[in-house]
């Protein structure tokens, strides 16, 4: 439209192709780093220069290839440095968002958590970044975080009920408060009772 309000009768089309994003996302500062650990979990904080995704795998010190660093492509595929895939619960892919950042909101942030781990064990967490480009670009290298879970020194809680009572025996149902472990017991017979035999 010109100064006399004369309006063009039809729009003019102009095709513009944006430049392909080939820049790899980068880890910011001394990141990644451990943000929390318990007797059965490890959490790692991630800050990326771009939005996108973070890929991570978790490998126990008892895996003979734990210290064999994987490539970013290995991590993105859920594989260790020897090319063997980790269990599904030991791989994570999480979106990097501005809202997850505590400081500079121009970054992309996330926290990767692995639980169900063993206590008092070193774990290797390998992390790779992926941006939001049409053809996603991975970070130039996978970063490593080594963290030991806390030693479990808390005794399990205990509760027990009985069921199936009859002339031939009964069942004792034992709950250790959700923990795996062993229960030791002594069967005390009432005076004059016969030996019940070996418990099943």
Secondary structure, 3 states (H helix, E strand, C coil): CCCCCCCCCCCCCCCCCCCCCCCCCCECCCCCEEEEECCCEEEEEEEECCCEEEEEEEEECCCCCCCCCCCHHHHHCCECCCCCECCHHHEEEEEEECCCCCCCCCCEEEEEEEECCCCCCEEEEEEEEEECCCCCCECCCCEEEEEECCCCCCCCCCEEEEEEEECCEEEEEEECCCCCCCCCCCCCCCCCCCCCCCCC
